């Protein structure tokens, strides 16, 4: 079996969108558009403390009212959505990159390297991830959005590493890999030119999953007050709304929008991951 015959089904699958993938991608595209264009359509100063009178109910001027610090909630929501997506994407990219490298090396070369990576991953998986993240976050004197993403990425590589390793163990026994090995290609060349391209759909689905887990981890840390205190994120919006008793005060316009936005983000990621996973599974059945 040649590389070309294996690659064709991949690109054909990428052109045939699953309905779940279309729905998920549409939701995420609209959220991303809101995060990118929202801050450009309003005055960024409206998200500053004391910009308006506190606790104003939604009206024509402030569609989502203001919080107890006088910030326009709609403006804050647009900025917070972008920062939350930034945390998820940055943590997902770094975590998946680390997991991808470790999984490919462990799965293809095996031996002592595989034992070290597999044992390290298994040990870390026995420890509650949120516990490690809380300890690391508490050690930081000041938290930023970028630092939050890197902290979450410290553990985001574990599941991708195990999953990529399992897939690599299967792919390294395929005929086209044997042909490449007999043709004199080195191990790293085979990984880059033969194994990695055939993992592309699976990597895409894994990236969406890691981003979703990273956003969830950031919300967990921020709900405990360990987020970036001076940055606007969806988790910190919920934290401050809880801190100032927005629910007891009846200020639904403060705590409900970030929750709805998070639900939409997770629904979009879920549908996207499901669609990509379905495409990958069909490819596996056809190749197999």
RAHU-V245404 format. One record per residue. N is the residue number from 1. RES is the residue in three letters. PSI is psi in whole degrees, 0 to 359 (999 if undefined). BURIAL is + if it has 9 or more other ideal C-beta (glycine too) atoms within 8 Angstrom, else -. D_FIRST is the distance of its C-alpha to the first C-alpha in whole Angstrom. Layout:
BEGIN
n=N res=RES psi=PSI burial=BURIAL d_first=D_FIRST
n=N res=RES psi=PSI burial=BURIAL d_first=D_FIRST
END
This chain:
BEGIN
n=1 res=UNK psi=130 burial=- d_first=0
n=2 res=UNK psi=167 burial=- d_first=4
n=3 res=UNK psi=324 burial=+ d_first=7
n=4 res=UNK psi=318 burial=- d_first=8
n=5 res=UNK psi=333 burial=- d_first=7
n=6 res=UNK psi=326 burial=+ d_first=8
n=7 res=UNK psi=331 burial=+ d_first=11
n=8 res=UNK psi=311 burial=- d_first=12
n=9 res=UNK psi=329 burial=+ d_first=13
n=10 res=UNK psi=309 burial=+ d_first=15
n=11 res=UNK psi=330 burial=- d_first=17
n=12 res=UNK psi=322 burial=- d_first=18
n=13 res=UNK psi=324 burial=+ d_first=19
n=14 res=UNK psi=335 burial=- d_first=21
n=15 res=UNK psi=344 burial=- d_first=23
n=16 res=UNK psi=96 burial=- d_first=24
n=17 res=UNK psi=133 burial=- d_first=26
n=18 res=UNK psi=144 burial=+ d_first=27
n=19 res=UNK psi=320 burial=- d_first=31
n=20 res=UNK psi=321 burial=+ d_first=32
n=21 res=UNK psi=320 burial=+ d_first=30
n=22 res=UNK psi=317 burial=+ d_first=32
n=23 res=UNK psi=313 burial=+ d_first=35
n=24 res=UNK psi=316 burial=+ d_first=34
n=25 res=UNK psi=324 burial=+ d_first=34
n=26 res=UNK psi=316 burial=+ d_first=37
n=27 res=UNK psi=314 burial=+ d_first=39
n=28 res=UNK psi=324 burial=+ d_first=38
n=29 res=UNK psi=319 burial=- d_first=38
n=30 res=UNK psi=320 burial=- d_first=42
n=31 res=UNK psi=316 burial=+ d_first=42
n=32 res=UNK psi=321 burial=+ d_first=41
n=33 res=UNK psi=319 burial=- d_first=43
n=34 res=UNK psi=318 burial=+ d_first=46
n=35 res=UNK psi=327 burial=+ d_first=46
n=36 res=UNK psi=317 burial=+ d_first=45
n=37 res=UNK psi=335 burial=- d_first=48
n=38 res=UNK psi=307 burial=+ d_first=50
n=39 res=UNK psi=339 burial=+ d_first=52
n=40 res=UNK psi=339 burial=- d_first=52
n=41 res=UNK psi=351 burial=- d_first=54
n=42 res=UNK psi=165 burial=+ d_first=57
n=43 res=UNK psi=120 burial=- d_first=59
n=44 res=UNK psi=338 burial=- d_first=57
n=45 res=UNK psi=344 burial=- d_first=61
n=46 res=UNK psi=343 burial=+ d_first=61
n=47 res=UNK psi=3 burial=+ d_first=59
n=48 res=UNK psi=153 burial=- d_first=61
n=49 res=UNK psi=132 burial=- d_first=64
n=50 res=UNK psi=13 burial=- d_first=67
n=51 res=UNK psi=326 burial=+ d_first=66
n=52 res=UNK psi=180 burial=+ d_first=67
n=53 res=UNK psi=134 burial=- d_first=70
n=54 res=UNK psi=155 burial=+ d_first=68
n=55 res=UNK psi=37 burial=+ d_first=67
n=56 res=UNK psi=134 burial=+ d_first=67
n=57 res=UNK psi=159 burial=- d_first=66
n=58 res=UNK psi=136 burial=- d_first=63
n=59 res=UNK psi=192 burial=- d_first=65
n=60 res=UNK psi=326 burial=- d_first=65
n=61 res=UNK psi=321 burial=- d_first=65
n=62 res=UNK psi=96 burial=+ d_first=62
n=63 res=UNK psi=332 burial=- d_first=60
n=64 res=UNK psi=20 burial=+ d_first=59
n=65 res=UNK psi=196 burial=+ d_first=62
n=66 res=UNK psi=160 burial=+ d_first=63
n=67 res=UNK psi=189 burial=+ d_first=63
n=68 res=UNK psi=348 burial=+ d_first=66
n=69 res=UNK psi=9 burial=- d_first=65
n=70 res=UNK psi=16 burial=+ d_first=65
n=71 res=UNK psi=142 burial=+ d_first=62
n=72 res=UNK psi=122 burial=+ d_first=60
n=73 res=UNK psi=323 burial=+ d_first=58
n=74 res=UNK psi=316 burial=+ d_first=56
n=75 res=UNK psi=317 burial=+ d_first=55
n=76 res=UNK psi=320 burial=+ d_first=55
n=77 res=UNK psi=318 burial=+ d_first=52
n=78 res=UNK psi=315 burial=+ d_first=50
n=79 res=UNK psi=318 burial=+ d_first=50
n=80 res=UNK psi=323 burial=+ d_first=49
n=81 res=UNK psi=317 burial=+ d_first=46
n=82 res=UNK psi=318 burial=+ d_first=45
n=83 res=UNK psi=322 burial=+ d_first=46
n=84 res=UNK psi=317 burial=+ d_first=44
n=85 res=UNK psi=324 burial=+ d_first=41
n=86 res=UNK psi=317 burial=+ d_first=41
n=87 res=UNK psi=312 burial=+ d_first=41
n=88 res=UNK psi=315 burial=+ d_first=38
n=89 res=UNK psi=318 burial=+ d_first=36
n=90 res=UNK psi=314 burial=+ d_first=37
n=91 res=UNK psi=321 burial=+ d_first=37
n=92 res=UNK psi=318 burial=+ d_first=34
n=93 res=UNK psi=312 burial=+ d_first=32
n=94 res=UNK psi=313 burial=+ d_first=34
n=95 res=UNK psi=315 burial=+ d_first=33
n=96 res=UNK psi=323 burial=+ d_first=29
n=97 res=UNK psi=315 burial=+ d_first=29
n=98 res=UNK psi=313 burial=+ d_first=30
n=99 res=UNK psi=324 burial=+ d_first=28
n=100 res=UNK psi=314 burial=+ d_first=25
n=101 res=UNK psi=312 burial=- d_first=26
n=102 res=UNK psi=318 burial=+ d_first=27
n=103 res=UNK psi=319 burial=+ d_first=24
n=104 res=UNK psi=315 burial=+ d_first=21
n=105 res=UNK psi=315 burial=+ d_first=23
n=106 res=UNK psi=317 burial=+ d_first=24
n=107 res=UNK psi=324 burial=+ d_first=21
n=108 res=UNK psi=313 burial=+ d_first=19
n=109 res=UNK psi=329 burial=+ d_first=22
n=110 res=UNK psi=208 burial=- d_first=24
n=111 res=UNK psi=216 burial=- d_first=27
n=112 res=UNK psi=320 burial=- d_first=30
n=113 res=UNK psi=316 burial=+ d_first=29
n=114 res=UNK psi=319 burial=+ d_first=27
n=115 res=UNK psi=319 burial=- d_first=30
n=116 res=UNK psi=312 burial=- d_first=33
n=117 res=UNK psi=317 burial=+ d_first=31
n=118 res=UNK psi=318 burial=+ d_first=30
n=119 res=UNK psi=317 burial=- d_first=34
n=120 res=UNK psi=316 burial=- d_first=35
n=121 res=UNK psi=316 burial=+ d_first=33
n=122 res=UNK psi=321 burial=- d_first=35
n=123 res=UNK psi=315 burial=- d_first=38
n=124 res=UNK psi=329 burial=+ d_first=38
n=125 res=UNK psi=340 burial=- d_first=37
n=126 res=UNK psi=345 burial=- d_first=40
n=127 res=UNK psi=130 burial=- d_first=42
n=128 res=UNK psi=124 burial=- d_first=43
n=129 res=UNK psi=321 burial=+ d_first=42
n=130 res=UNK psi=329 burial=+ d_first=45
n=131 res=UNK psi=315 burial=- d_first=47
n=132 res=UNK psi=317 burial=+ d_first=45
n=133 res=UNK psi=321 burial=+ d_first=45
n=134 res=UNK psi=316 burial=+ d_first=49
n=135 res=UNK psi=314 burial=- d_first=50
n=136 res=UNK psi=317 burial=+ d_first=48
n=137 res=UNK psi=324 burial=+ d_first=50
n=138 res=UNK psi=338 burial=- d_first=53
n=139 res=UNK psi=346 burial=- d_first=53
n=140 res=UNK psi=131 burial=+ d_first=53
n=141 res=UNK psi=323 burial=- d_first=56
n=142 res=UNK psi=142 burial=- d_first=55
n=143 res=UNK psi=136 burial=+ d_first=52
n=144 res=UNK psi=170 burial=- d_first=50
n=145 res=UNK psi=317 burial=+ d_first=47
n=146 res=UNK psi=319 burial=- d_first=45
n=147 res=UNK psi=322 burial=+ d_first=46
n=148 res=UNK psi=317 burial=+ d_first=45
n=149 res=UNK psi=318 burial=+ d_first=42
n=150 res=UNK psi=323 burial=+ d_first=41
n=151 res=UNK psi=315 burial=+ d_first=43
n=152 res=UNK psi=325 burial=+ d_first=41
n=153 res=UNK psi=341 burial=+ d_first=37
n=154 res=UNK psi=330 burial=+ d_first=39
n=155 res=UNK psi=352 burial=+ d_first=37
n=156 res=UNK psi=348 burial=+ d_first=35
n=157 res=UNK psi=348 burial=+ d_first=32
n=158 res=UNK psi=305 burial=+ d_first=32
n=159 res=UNK psi=319 burial=+ d_first=30
n=160 res=UNK psi=323 burial=+ d_first=27
n=161 res=UNK psi=315 burial=+ d_first=27
n=162 res=UNK psi=317 burial=+ d_first=27
n=163 res=UNK psi=316 burial=+ d_first=24
n=164 res=UNK psi=321 burial=+ d_first=22
n=165 res=UNK psi=315 burial=+ d_first=22
n=166 res=UNK psi=318 burial=+ d_first=21
n=167 res=UNK psi=322 burial=+ d_first=18
n=168 res=UNK psi=322 burial=+ d_first=17
n=169 res=UNK psi=324 burial=+ d_first=18
n=170 res=UNK psi=315 burial=- d_first=15
n=171 res=UNK psi=330 burial=+ d_first=12
n=172 res=UNK psi=347 burial=+ d_first=13
n=173 res=UNK psi=359 burial=- d_first=12
n=174 res=UNK psi=158 burial=+ d_first=8
n=175 res=UNK psi=319 burial=- d_first=6
n=176 res=UNK psi=333 burial=+ d_first=5
n=177 res=UNK psi=321 burial=+ d_first=9
n=178 res=UNK psi=319 burial=+ d_first=10
n=179 res=UNK psi=318 burial=+ d_first=9
n=180 res=UNK psi=322 burial=+ d_first=11
n=181 res=UNK psi=319 burial=- d_first=13
n=182 res=UNK psi=336 burial=- d_first=14
n=183 res=UNK psi=355 burial=- d_first=14
n=184 res=UNK psi=6 burial=- d_first=17
n=185 res=UNK psi=142 burial=+ d_first=17
n=186 res=UNK psi=168 burial=- d_first=19
n=187 res=UNK psi=316 burial=- d_first=19
n=188 res=UNK psi=324 burial=- d_first=20
n=189 res=UNK psi=319 burial=+ d_first=18
n=190 res=UNK psi=319 burial=+ d_first=15
n=191 res=UNK psi=314 burial=+ d_first=17
n=192 res=UNK psi=318 burial=- d_first=18
n=193 res=UNK psi=334 burial=+ d_first=15
n=194 res=UNK psi=311 burial=+ d_first=12
n=195 res=UNK psi=310 burial=+ d_first=14
n=196 res=UNK psi=314 burial=+ d_first=17
n=197 res=UNK psi=327 burial=+ d_first=15
n=198 res=UNK psi=354 burial=+ d_first=13
n=199 res=UNK psi=1 burial=+ d_first=17
n=200 res=UNK psi=310 burial=+ d_first=19
n=201 res=UNK psi=321 burial=+ d_first=20
n=202 res=UNK psi=322 burial=+ d_first=21
n=203 res=UNK psi=320 burial=+ d_first=22
n=204 res=UNK psi=315 burial=+ d_first=24
n=205 res=UNK psi=322 burial=+ d_first=25
n=206 res=UNK psi=323 burial=+ d_first=26
n=207 res=UNK psi=316 burial=+ d_first=28
n=208 res=UNK psi=319 burial=+ d_first=30
n=209 res=UNK psi=317 burial=+ d_first=31
n=210 res=UNK psi=320 burial=+ d_first=32
n=211 res=UNK psi=316 burial=+ d_first=35
n=212 res=UNK psi=314 burial=+ d_first=36
n=213 res=UNK psi=325 burial=+ d_first=37
n=214 res=UNK psi=318 burial=+ d_first=38
n=215 res=UNK psi=318 burial=+ d_first=41
n=216 res=UNK psi=320 burial=+ d_first=42
n=217 res=UNK psi=320 burial=+ d_first=42
n=218 res=UNK psi=321 burial=+ d_first=44
n=219 res=UNK psi=320 burial=+ d_first=46
n=220 res=UNK psi=316 burial=+ d_first=47
n=221 res=UNK psi=318 burial=+ d_first=48
n=222 res=UNK psi=327 burial=+ d_first=50
n=223 res=UNK psi=336 burial=+ d_first=52
n=224 res=UNK psi=2 burial=- d_first=53
n=225 res=UNK psi=17 burial=- d_first=55
n=226 res=UNK psi=13 burial=+ d_first=52
n=227 res=UNK psi=190 burial=+ d_first=51
n=228 res=UNK psi=106 burial=+ d_first=52
n=229 res=UNK psi=328 burial=- d_first=56
n=230 res=UNK psi=8 burial=- d_first=56
n=231 res=UNK psi=153 burial=+ d_first=53
n=232 res=UNK psi=113 burial=+ d_first=52
n=233 res=UNK psi=164 burial=+ d_first=50
n=234 res=UNK psi=321 burial=+ d_first=49
n=235 res=UNK psi=319 burial=+ d_first=50
n=236 res=UNK psi=329 burial=+ d_first=53
n=237 res=UNK psi=316 burial=+ d_first=54
n=238 res=UNK psi=320 burial=+ d_first=54
n=239 res=UNK psi=312 burial=+ d_first=55
n=240 res=UNK psi=325 burial=+ d_first=58
n=241 res=UNK psi=320 burial=+ d_first=59
n=242 res=UNK psi=320 burial=+ d_first=59
n=243 res=UNK psi=321 burial=- d_first=61
n=244 res=UNK psi=18 burial=+ d_first=64
n=245 res=UNK psi=48 burial=- d_first=64
n=246 res=UNK psi=326 burial=+ d_first=63
n=247 res=UNK psi=314 burial=+ d_first=62
n=248 res=UNK psi=330 burial=- d_first=66
n=249 res=UNK psi=357 burial=- d_first=67
n=250 res=UNK psi=19 burial=- d_first=65
n=251 res=UNK psi=68 burial=+ d_first=63
n=252 res=UNK psi=329 burial=- d_first=60
n=253 res=UNK psi=351 burial=+ d_first=59
n=254 res=UNK psi=313 burial=+ d_first=59
n=255 res=UNK psi=335 burial=+ d_first=56
n=256 res=UNK psi=315 burial=- d_first=55
n=257 res=UNK psi=314 burial=+ d_first=53
n=258 res=UNK psi=327 burial=+ d_first=51
n=259 res=UNK psi=316 burial=+ d_first=50
n=260 res=UNK psi=318 burial=- d_first=49
n=261 res=UNK psi=319 burial=+ d_first=47
n=262 res=UNK psi=320 burial=+ d_first=45
n=263 res=UNK psi=316 burial=- d_first=44
n=264 res=UNK psi=320 burial=+ d_first=43
n=265 res=UNK psi=313 burial=+ d_first=41
n=266 res=UNK psi=323 burial=+ d_first=39
n=267 res=UNK psi=316 burial=+ d_first=39
n=268 res=UNK psi=316 burial=+ d_first=37
n=269 res=UNK psi=322 burial=+ d_first=35
n=270 res=UNK psi=312 burial=+ d_first=34
n=271 res=UNK psi=320 burial=+ d_first=33
n=272 res=UNK psi=314 burial=+ d_first=31
n=273 res=UNK psi=318 burial=+ d_first=29
n=274 res=UNK psi=318 burial=+ d_first=29
n=275 res=UNK psi=316 burial=+ d_first=27
n=276 res=UNK psi=322 burial=+ d_first=25
n=277 res=UNK psi=321 burial=+ d_first=24
n=278 res=UNK psi=319 burial=+ d_first=24
n=279 res=UNK psi=317 burial=+ d_first=21
n=280 res=UNK psi=317 burial=+ d_first=19
n=281 res=UNK psi=322 burial=- d_first=20
n=282 res=UNK psi=320 burial=+ d_first=19
n=283 res=UNK psi=319 burial=+ d_first=15
n=284 res=UNK psi=318 burial=- d_first=15
n=285 res=UNK psi=323 burial=- d_first=16
n=286 res=UNK psi=316 burial=- d_first=13
n=287 res=UNK psi=317 burial=- d_first=10
n=288 res=UNK psi=999 burial=- d_first=12
END
